[in-house]
Amino acid sequence: MPGVGLRKTPSRKGSMADVPRDLLEQIKELERLFTVDQTKLKSITDHFISELEKGLSVEGGSIPMNPTWVMSFPTGNETGTYLALDMGGTNLRVCEIELVDEKGEFDITQSKYRMPEELKSGTSEELWEYVADCVQQFIEYHHEGEKLEKLHLGFTFSYPATQEYIDHGELQRWTKGFDIDGVEGHDVVPMLEKALAARGMPIKITALINDTTGTMIASAYTDDQVKIGCIFGTGCNAAYMENCGSIPKLAHLNLPPDLPMAINCEYGAFDNEHIVLPRTQYDLLIDRDSPRPGQQSFEKMIAGLYLGEIFRLVLSDLHSKPDVCIFEGQSIDKLKKPYTLDASFLSSIEEDPYENLSETHELFSNKLNLACTKPELELIRRLAELIGTRAARLSACGVAAICKKKKIESCHVGADGSVFNKYPHFKARGAQALREILDWTTRKDPIDVRAAEDGSGVGAAVIAALTLQRVKEGNLAGIKNAKDLL
């Protein structure tokens, strides 16, 4: 994606000339609240670096900086057939991936299943039974009548987990709207293996990985310039390769100091202390009413789960102000419902190409039963731009912090997630913020954030392959049940 963002993004010719003074003043105030300038970006990035380092220390910090026991980048020459299971915030995906003889090439077969909302606050047993049912359904469909040997599975579990071993992981805390009792503080691998075994499936969980680590490894499998993996979707996160000598909390293991170790940052928790992030009153409301107040502060400002809610809160607040005329004489009951709007709603507003914002008018009419005036549509459009731009610019701070910490001057960053892939101008706005933070003057950006390979599927398979390779070589650091893997 060389030079992305250097050319001005074409846009419709909106006009504020007909916007009444009360709405114009509100637009100016929203611009003040949601704009993050270069100076602020740099101060956030500097604080981010110190928080990354604190997370690697014995004492720890808000950012968990979890060692993953993925201890090398792939060469692209890994081979074999593996299962991958991806348990994200919205969907459950089951894949069978064949890493073929051609370097960096693979074949994939996959099925996607919706994660029912009621599961997210149900019981531990219900969760693992559902997951195992989906795997069984996939196996029976694609291998009907076959007698299967041991299948190695890479399990992408995209929640903060403590991993003393690659085939083990204790959930630290639920994120992405999950709140299931009996899982936090427990190893999720035996829970799932028990449910799979009860269905007679010969599956061994070879590696438990995070989607972000998988994104980095899958991208590096096909592109050897990749050094960092990022997710900007329902949540936000990054992974990168650290040296064991720079991880004080692993010093007691006496690992060689130059040995690589992939770190799953879990940096959605950045600035839980509220020192540097420019939080608005709307961000404070989102935090207050969330399942886990005081946690995931960074994520709540940039992740897809929250962008629509920030937008909804602003419009509800404007409607409640006696000196602001918006949606006059109309019921805003639908707008009052929390989380009724998601990031795709903002995407549609930003993508409206028409001078009169007719698509946005239709969107509000269909979704919220509101008929908007032209001035109201101009405010709505500007608000969507401000929230989307703030998210993209803040997202760049985490990438810049890793690059500065590791003294990376040039690399590719593999990025995935619905916001990165689908939200209009997110890539260009993030690239512009990186330029401002790192003071680039070159025409081609030395750090290029580009669409990642399939981290939670292909990445999980490649990591399973790397883990098996390590067992065969006798490098058993961070592998709990090495004998069971062969």
SEPAKOL-580350 format. One record per atom (N, C-alpha, C): x, y, z. Coordinates in steps of 0.05 Angstrom, whole numbers, plus 5000, padded with zeros to 4 digits. Layout:
<nodes>
XYZ
...
</nodes>
This chain:
<nodes>
501649765000
500050005000
501750255000
503750274981
505650504982
504250764978
505050964994
504051234991
501151264998
499951075013
497151105018
496651355035
494551495028
493851735043
495251985033
497251965014
498652205005
496752374988
495052244972
493152394956
490652434973
489452664970
487052734985
484752544977
483352434997
481152264991
478852414978
477952334954
475752484942
473252464960
471752684961
469352684977
467252854964
464752804972
462552974961
462953254971
461753444958
462053724965
459853804985
460353745010
458353815031
458554115036
456354235045
456354515051
455154565078
456554735094
455554805120
454055075119
453755195094
452655455091
449755475102
448255255099
445455255107
445055145135
447255085149
446954965176
446355185196
444155165212
443555365232
445855395252
445855635265
448055705283
448355505306
446055405317
446155225340
447554965332
446954865308
448254615299
451154665292
451754895279
454554965273
456254975298
455155095319
456655105344
457154825355
455154655353
455554375362
457654225346
457654275319
459654145302
462454235311
462754495316
465454605324
466254475351
464354445369
464954325395
465654035392
464253895374
464953605369
467653585356
468353765339
471053765327
473153805348
472653985367
474554035389
474853775406
472653645412
472653405429
474053165416
473553125390
474452875378
476952895361
478053135358
480553165342
483053105359
484752935349
487352865363
489552975345
490953185355
492953315338
495653175340
497653265325
500253125324
501653125351
501553345365
502853355392
501653145410
499053125410
497652925427
498352635419
498452585392
499152325382
501952245393
503852435392
506552375401
506652315431
505152465447
505252425476
503852155483
501752085468
500451825473
502451595466
503951625443
505851425435
508051395455
509151615465
511351595485
510351455510
507951515519
506951375543
506451085537
505551025512
505050755503
507650585506
509850695497
512450545499
513050475527
512750665546
513450605574
511450395585
508950395576
507050195586
507549915574
508549905549
509349645538
511649525554
513549695561
515849595577
515049515605
513149665616
512249595643
510849325642
509349265621
508049005618
509848765616
512348815607
514348605605
515848565632
515548745650
517048735676
515848525694
517348465716
516348275736
513848385749
513848645754
511548765768
509048775750
509448815724
507248825705
505949095705
503949125688
502449375686
499749325674
498449535664
495749505653
495749335628
497849365611
497949205586
499248935593
497848715589
498948455598
501548365586
502048425560
504448345546
505048045550
503147875540
503347595545
505247445527
507247305538
508947135522
507246905510
507646845484
505846655471
507146375466
509746355470
511246115465
511246045435
510746245418
511346225390
514146345387
516146175380
518946255383
520446285358
519046325336
520446395311
518446485290
519346645271
517746695248
517846455230
515746405214
515846185195
517746235172
518646025158
520246055134
518646075109
516145975111
514445955087
514545675076
516345505087
516645235077
515345015094
513745105114
512344915131
510244765115
509844505122
507844345107
506144185126
503944065116
502243895132
499343985131
497543825142
494643895143
493843925173
492544145178
491844215206
488944325207
487744285231
485244415236
485744685250
484044875245
484145125260
481345195270
481245285294
478745375306
479045665315
477245835306
477446115312
474946205328
475346265353
473146355370
473446655375
472146805358
472247095360
469947215375
469447475372
467347605387
464547565374
464547505348
461947495334
461547225321
463647105310
463346845296
465246635307
464446385302
466246155307
466846045279
469346005274
470145905247
471845645251
471145445235
472645195235
473945165208
476545115207
478045095182
479744835181
480144745157
482244535152
484144665132
486644675139
488644815123
490944625116
491444615090
493744455080
495944655072
498244635087
500544795079
502044625058
502144725034
503144575011
506144615006
507244474987
510144474982
511144744972
509444894957
510345154947
510645344970
512845494970
513445684992
511145884996
510145905022
508246105029
505446055017
504945805007
502345744995
500745565013
498045575011
496345395027
493645365013
492245145021
489445105013
487745095038
485345215037
483645235061
480845155055
479645005073
476744935073
475645035099
473445185098
472445295124
469445325124
468445335149
465645385154
465445585177
463345755176
463045965196
460345925211
460445965237
458045925254
457746175271
455246265274
454746505291
455046435320
456246615336
456346575365
453746695376
451946515386
449346625396
449746815419
448247035420
448547235441
448147115469
446246925471
445646815497
448046655509
449746555491
452146405500
454046595515
454046845508
456047035519
455647085549
453347025559
452847055588
451746795600
452146575585
451146315594
453246175612
453245905611
455045745628
457445655612
459545585626
461945475614
461345225597
459745045608
459044795595
457644855568
455745035568
454245105544
456145215522
458045375531
459945485511
461545265497
462845085513
464644885501
463044675486
460644615496
458944425481
458244535453
457644785452
456944915427
459344905408
461644975418
464044985402
464644695391
464544505409
465144225401
463044125380
460544205383
458444135364
459144235336
460144485335
460844605309
463144465296
465144385312
467444235301
466543965291
464843835306
463843565298
462243595272
460643795270
459043835245
460843875221
463044025225
464944085204
466343825195
467343665215
468743415209
466943215195
464443195204
462642995192
461943075164
461743325159
461043425132
463343375112
465743445121
468043435102
469543175102
469043005122
470442745124
468442515129
466142535116
464042335120
465042055114
464741875134
465441595130
468441535132
470041735137
472941685138
473741615167
475841435169
476941375196
479341565199
479141745218
481141955220
483341885241
485841955233
488041935251
488042185269
490042215286
490242445303
490342705286
488542895293
488543155280
489643365298
491543515288
492743735304
491243995299
490444115321
488744355319
490144595331
490144815316
490945075327
488445225336
488245295361
485845415372
486345715376
484945875360
485146165362
483146255383
484146335406
482546415428
483146715433
481446885424
482147165421
481447335446
482347235469
481847375494
484347365511
484747555529
487247555545
487547295561
489747155555
490346905569
493246895578
493646785602
496346735612
497246465601
499546465587
500546215575
503246155586
503445955603
506045845611
507045645590
505145555574
505745355553
504045435528
504945345505
503445405481
500945235478
500845005492
498544835491
496844855516
496845095527
495445145553
494845445553
492745525566
492145815569
489945865588
490646025609
488646105629
487446365621
484746375618
483446625612
483846825635
484947065628
485247275649
482647415654
481347505632
478747635635
477347625608
474747615608
473147625584
473247915572
473147935546
472848185532
470748145510
470248355494
468348335471
465548255479
464748335503
461948295511
461448025524
463447845526
463047595539
463247625570
461647475584
461747475613
460747215624
462246995620
461446725627
462946645653
461446555673
462646465698
464146205694
466146165711
467445905712
469645865691
470446075677
472546045656
474946215664
474446455674
476746635682
478446495703
481046505699
482946365718
483246075713
481945965692
482145675686
483345635658
484645395655
485845315629
483545235611
483345375588
481145315569
481645065552
484244975550
484844755532
483444495541
483844405567
482444165575
479444185574
478344425578
475444455576
474344385548
475744495528
474944435500
475644145493
478044055501
478743775494
476843575505
475843625529
473843445542
471343435525
470343665516
467943675500
468343535473
470743565461
471343435436
471543125439
472943045461
473342755467
470642625471
468742765484
466042655489
464642585463
465442715441
464242665415
465942475399
468042355411
469642155397
471442255375
472142505377
473842625356
476842615364
478542505347
481442475354
482942735350
482242935364
483443205360
485243275384
487643375378
489543465398
489943765394
489443925415
490044215413
493044245416
494244305394
497244325392
498144605400
496544805394
497345075401
494845245406
494945385429
492945585435
494145855427
492745995410
493946245401
491846465402
492846715401
491146945399
490947025370
488747135361
488447205333
490547405323
491547565342
493547765334
496247645328
497047455345
499447305341
499247145315
496847025311
496346875286
496547055261
495547295264
495647495242
498547555234
500147595254
503047655249
504347415235
503947175246
505246935235
504246855207
501546875203
500446815177
501547015156
501647265163
502647475145
505647425139
507147355159
510047305156
510447045139
508546865140
508746615124
508846675094
507346885086
507246965058
508847215051
509847355071
511347605067
513447635088
516047595081
518147595101
518947875112
517548085102
518048345113
516148415136
514248245142
512348295164
513748255191
513448455208
514648445235
512648475257
510248575251
508148625271
505448535259
503748435277
500948375270
499048545286
496948635274
494948805288
492148715282
490348765300
487448725296
486048985303
484449075284
482649295289
479849205281
478349085299
475748985293
473849025316
472548805326
470848825350
472548925373
475048835374
476948935394
479349045380
481549105394
484049195382
486349075397
488549015382
490848885394
493148885375
495548815385
497948785368
499748565379
501348445362
503348245369
505948315355
508148255367
510748295355
512748105367
515148085356
517147895365
519148045383
519347955408
521148075428
523547875432
525747975443
527947795451
527547715480
528047465487
527547375515
529147535535
531447635527
533147795545
531848065552
529748145537
528348395543
525648345557
525348105567
522848035581
523547955610
523748155628
524648095655
522847895669
520247885663
518547695677
519047405669
520747355648
521547085641
524347015649
525747205663
528547175669
529146915685
527146835702
527546595719
527746335703
526946345678
527046105661
529746065648
531546275650
534246255639
534346185609
532446305594
532446255565
534646425552
535846335530
537846495516
536846775510
538346985517
537347255514
536547345486
537847215466
537247295438
535047115426
533846935442
531746755432
529246925427
527946905404
525547065399
523146945414
521347125421
518847045434
516647235424
514547125412
512347295403
510847395428
510247655429
508747775451
506047855441
503947755454
501247845449
500748075469
500748315458
500648555476
498048575492
495848525480
493248575492
493048875500
493749045482
493949325489
491349485487
489149335485
486549465488
486249585517
487949485535
487949575563
489849815567
491049915546
492850145549
491350385562
492750505581
491850745595
489350705611
489050475623
486850435642
486950635665
489350745669
489750945691
488751225683
488051255657
486951505647
488951745650
491351695641
493451895643
493652065618
493351945594
494052075569
491852075548
490151885548
488051875526
486052095529
485352225507
483452455508
480552365509
479752265532
476952155534
474952385536
472752345522
470552535523
468452435543
466452605548
464352515567
462852265556
462952235530
461551995518
463251745522
465851775522
467651545528
467251465557
466851665574
466451605603
463851445607
461751525592
459151385594
459351095584
460851055562
461150785551
462550605572
464650715585
466150565605
464350505629
462850705638
461250675662
459150455658
457950445634
455750255629
456649985617
459249945614
460349705602
460449475623
460649225615
460749005634
463149025653
465349155643
467849175659
468849465660
467549635677
468449915679
471349925687
472850115675
475650155683
477549985667
476549805651
478349625635
478049685605
480049605590
480049635561
479549925552
480950115565
480450395559
481050475531
483250375520
484150445493
482150315473
481450065478
479649915460
476950055458
476050175480
473350295480
473250555464
475650655456
475750895439
476150835409
477050585403
477750545375
476450285363
475350115379
474449855369
471649875357
471049695338
468549705324
466149665342
466449525363
464249475382
463149735393
464849945395
464050185409
463550425392
464550425366
464350665350
461450755346
459650565340
456850635336
455550735362
456450625384
455350715410
456150995417
458651065411
459651345416
457851535399
457451465374
455851615356
452951655367
451751435376
449051435387
448851615412
450851595429
450851755454
451052055448
452652125428
452852415421
450152515411
448952375392
446352465381
444252475403
444152275421
442152285443
442652525460
445152585466
445852815483
445053075469
445553105443
444853345429
441853385430
440353165427
437453185427
436353285454
437853215475
436953285503
437553575510
439153715494
439953985500
437754185491
436754345509
434454525502
435254735481
437854805479
438655015460
439454895433
439154635429
439854505403
437354395391
436854465366
434454365352
435254135333
434753895342
435353655325
433153445329
432353325307
430153135307
427653245321
427053495316
424753625329
422153485323
420453455344
417753345341
417753045334
420052905337
420152625330
420952455354
420052215355
420852025377
423651925371
425351935392
428051815388
428251555405
425951425409
426051175425
428050975414
428150935387
430050745376
432950825380
433351085380
436151195384
436951165413
435051135431
435651115460
436650845468
436250645450
436950375457
440050325454
441350255477
444350225475
445150015455
447350065442
448649885422
446749805399
444949985393
443149935370
444549985344
446750145345
448250215321
451050095323
452049985301
454749875301
456550035282
458949945279
460950095262
460050095233
458549895224
457749895196
455750115190
454250205210
452450435207
454050685201
456250725216
457950965211
459250935183
460050695176
461350645150
459450735128
456850655130
454950735110
454651035107
454651175130
454451465129
456851585115
459251485122
461751595110
461951535080
460651315072
460751235044
458651365026
456751515039
454651635023
455851835003
455551784977
456951954957
455252194948
452852214958
451052414946
451152684961
450952894945
451053174955
448953214977
446553104972
444453144992
444352935014
446352755014
446452545034
443952375035
442852315012
440352175010
440451885022
442851755019
443051485031
443051495061
444251705072
444251735102
441351795111
439951965096
437152025102
435551765103
435951595083
434451345082
435251155105
437851155111
438850985133
437551065160
437351325166
436151415191
433151355191
431951375168
429051325166
428451025171
430050855158
429550565161
430350455188
432650535198
433750415222
432650545248
432250815247
431550955272
428851105270
427551075247
424951205244
425151505247
427351625238
427751915240
428052035213
426552255208
426852405183
428652645189
431052645176
433052845182
432953075162
433353315172
433553555154
436353555142
436753715121
439453735109
441653825129
441154035145
443154105165
443753885185
441653735193
442153505212
443853295198
443453245173
445053055158
447953145156
448453405153
451153505152
452553455179
451153505201
452253445228
452853155231
450852985223
451252695225
453652595210
453952695185
456252625169
458852705183
458952955192
461453055205
462052895230
460052825246
460452675270
461652395264
460552265243
461551995235
464552025227
465152235212
467952275203
469752315227
468852475247
470452535270
471052285287
468952115291
469351875307
471051675292
470651635266
472251455250
475151545248
475551805245
478251905243
479751885269
478451945292
479751915318
480651635322
478851435316
479551155320
482051075304
482151165278
484451095261
487051225271
486851475279
489251615289
490251495315
488451435333
489351315358
490551035353
489350885334
490350615328
493350625320
494150845307
496850865297
498850885320
497950985343
499751025366
500950755376
499350545376
500350285385
502450175366
501950205340
503950105320
506450265322
506250535324
508550705326
510250645351
508850585373
510150525399
511950275396
510850065384
512349815380
514749865362
514350015340
516550075322
518750235336
518050435352
520050595366
521450425387
519950265402
521150095423
523149905411
522449775388
524249575376
526149695355
526049965353
527750105334
527349995305
524849935299
524149845272
523750095254
525450125234
525250365217
523750295191
523650045184
522249965159
521249685162
518649645157
517449375158
514649375146
513449145143
510649115137
509249045163
506849145166
505049075189
502648935177
502148695186
499748545176
497448625194
495348745183
493048835198
490548705189
488848635208
486348495201
484148615219
481648515214
479448605230
477448775213
474948765221
472848885205
473149185202
474149325223
474549615221
476749685201
479049545203
481249585185
480449525156
479049305152
478449215125
476049355112
474149445128
471649545117
470949835122
472149955143
471450225150
472750425130
471150605118
472250775097
474550955108
476650965093
478951145098
480551075124
479950845137
481350785162
484350745157
485050605135
487850565129
489350825123
488150995107
489351245099
489651425123
487651445140
487751615164
489951515184
490051245187
492151135204
494951185193
495251155167
497851205154
498751495158
496851675156
497451965160
498352015188
497051885208
497851915236
500651805241
501251575229
503951465231
506051665221
505451795198
507251995187
507752215207
505652305220
505852525239
507452445264
506952205273
508352115298
511252065293
511951945270
514651865264
516152065246
514852285240
516152505225
517352415199
515852255183
516852165157
516552395137
518552405119
518352605097
518552465070
519052195070
519352045045
516652015032
516751985005
514251944991
513051664997
514751464999
513851195005
514151145036
511951065048
512051025077
513750785084
515850815101
517650595108
516250375124
514150445139
512650245154
509850235141
509250015129
506949985112
504949795125
502749905134
500649745146
498749645124
498749385120
497249265097
495549035106
493648965089
491748755096
493248495102
492548365124
493948125133
492947875119
494547665121
493547405114
491647315137
490247095133
488246995151
489646885177
489747065197
491246995221
490046775238
487446785242
486146605260
485846325248
485946305221
485846045208
488545955200
489746075179
492346005169
494546045191
494346265206
496246315227
496246095248
493846005256
493645785275
494945535265
494545475239
495645235227
498745255225
499745485218
502645515216
503945495243
502645605264
503745585291
503645295301
501545155294
501444865301
503744715287
504344785262
506544665248
509244735261
509544985268
512045075281
512444935308
510244895322
510344765348
511144465345
509944325326
510744045321
513644025313
514544215296
517344225288
519144255311
518444425330
520044465355
520244205371
517944065374
517943815389
519943615376
519743595349
521443405335
524443475338
524943735341
527743825344
528743815373
526843745391
527543725420
527543995434
526544205422
526344465435
523644485448
523544405473
520944365487
520244595505
521644825504
520945055521
518145145515
516545155537
513845255534
511845065521
512544795522
510644605511
509944415534
507344395542
506544245566
506443945561
505143865539
504643585534
505943495508
508643525507
510143465483
509743185473
509642985491
509342705483
506642655469
504542795478
501942755466
501742865438
503643045431
503443175405
504443005382
506342815388
507542655367
505842415361
</nodes>
